[in-house]
Amino acid sequence: MNLLHLDSSILGANSTSRVLSAAVVARLTAANADLKIRYRDLAAEPITHLSGEHFAAMSGGGEHEAPLSHDLAVGAAVLEEFLAADIVVIGVALYNFTISTQLKAWIDRIVIGGKTFRYGEKGPEGLAGDKRVILTIARGGFYGPGSPVASLEHAETYLRGVFAFLGVTKLEVIVAEGLRVSEVQRQAAMAGARERIAELA
Ligand SMILES: Cc1cc2nc3c(=O)[nH]c(=O)nc-3n(C[C@H](O)[C@H](O)[C@H](O)COP(=O)(O)O)c2cc1C
């Protein structure tokens, strides 16, 4: 089985979502030593933002000069890795109420008509339903029910929507929140997230 592990935090060694995504991968590899891991650090090696040039070239085919040809090759590799993955683990940081721009650039390369979704007679149909996707989300504040800023949470809601659109039904979300509220809260959030990770099948 192939496991695709992505991190998208810009905080490097100080990142919480990275600690949690690594803990998920460690948990899954402990249960199945045969997992083949492909790791991508979307912050250390950013994918360029989708451009009109890229989109036109992707749709039109033909020969292209660098850097567009490199960009197309990276896009193709990223899509191939996603299609080949049985399990996808993503470390997700909440920045300014949504995902990092680096993760958005990755999503722009995997939401591709005819590959991961298509429009049929009954509307959109996801083609990536065979995958198990696990998100480890780190956020500084609180966004749960009753929070005055709950409606500003656009990372978990967005990713749930994207993966549902692609047909993914096996989506697990592990959240550590309130990380910047206090050290006590941070420790409690991490302990809670680690408990959830220990329970993963
Ligand atoms: C640029 C930036 C923007 C942030 N914006 C938010 C935010 O909108 N809401 C929030 O709750 N926390 C916010 N935070 C706090 C992060 O969500 C928190 O530090 C979390 O741990 C980020 O994940 P990471 O540690 O994996 O990078 C922000 C942090 C940074 C650096």
The ligand as a Tripos MOL2 file, in Angstrom:
@<TRIPOS>MOLECULE
LIG
   31    33     1     0     0
SMALL
NO_CHARGES

@<TRIPOS>ATOM
      1 C1          0.7170   33.5580    9.6270 C.3       1 LIG1
      2 C2         -0.1280   32.9210   10.6900 C.ar      1 LIG1
      3 C3         -1.4890   33.0700   10.6660 C.ar      1 LIG1
      4 C4         -2.2850   32.4690   11.6440 C.ar      1 LIG1
      5 N1         -3.6280   32.6100   11.5930 N.ar      1 LIG1
      6 C5         -4.3970   31.9820   12.4940 C.ar      1 LIG1
      7 C6         -5.8120   32.0550   12.4260 C.ar      1 LIG1
      8 O1         -6.4000   32.6500   11.5390 O.2       1 LIG1
      9 N2         -6.5400   31.4370   13.3810 N.ar      1 LIG1
     10 C7         -5.9430   30.7250   14.3890 C.ar      1 LIG1
     11 O2         -6.6460   30.1600   15.2130 O.2       1 LIG1
     12 N3         -4.6120   30.6200   14.4600 N.ar      1 LIG1
     13 C8         -3.8290   31.2330   13.5480 C.ar      1 LIG1
     14 N4         -2.4750   31.1100   13.6140 N.ar      1 LIG1
     15 C9         -1.9010   30.1970   14.6170 C.3       1 LIG1
     16 C10        -1.6930   28.8180   13.9770 C.3       1 LIG1
     17 O3         -2.9110   28.2470   13.5770 O.3       1 LIG1
     18 C11        -0.9620   27.9060   14.9340 C.3       1 LIG1
     19 O4          0.3200   28.4630   15.1770 O.3       1 LIG1
     20 C12        -0.8110   26.4930   14.4130 C.3       1 LIG1
     21 O5          0.0530   25.7980   15.2860 O.3       1 LIG1
     22 C13        -0.2820   26.4780   12.9980 C.3       1 LIG1
     23 O6          0.1050   25.1800   12.6000 O.3       1 LIG1
     24 P1          1.6580   24.8350   12.4970 P.3       1 LIG1
     25 O7          2.2170   24.9740   13.8920 O.co2     1 LIG1
     26 O8          1.7140   23.4620   11.9860 O.co2     1 LIG1
     27 O9          2.2750   25.8170   11.5560 O.co2     1 LIG1
     28 C14        -1.6710   31.7100   12.6660 C.ar      1 LIG1
     29 C15        -0.2830   31.5660   12.6910 C.ar      1 LIG1
     30 C16         0.4860   32.1450   11.7050 C.ar      1 LIG1
     31 C17         1.9770   31.9430   11.7250 C.3       1 LIG1
@<TRIPOS>BOND
     1     1     2 1
     2     2     3 ar
     3     2    30 ar
     4     3     4 ar
     5     4     5 ar
     6     4    28 ar
     7     5     6 ar
     8     6     7 ar
     9     6    13 1
    10     7     8 2
    11     7     9 ar
    12     9    10 ar
    13    10    11 2
    14    10    12 ar
    15    12    13 ar
    16    13    14 ar
    17    14    15 1
    18    14    28 ar
    19    15    16 1
    20    16    17 1
    21    16    18 1
    22    18    19 1
    23    18    20 1
    24    20    21 1
    25    20    22 1
    26    22    23 1
    27    23    24 1
    28    24    25 2
    29    24    26 1
    30    24    27 1
    31    28    29 ar
    32    29    30 ar
    33    30    31 1
@<TRIPOS>SUBSTRUCTURE
     1 LIG1         1 GROUP 0 **** ****
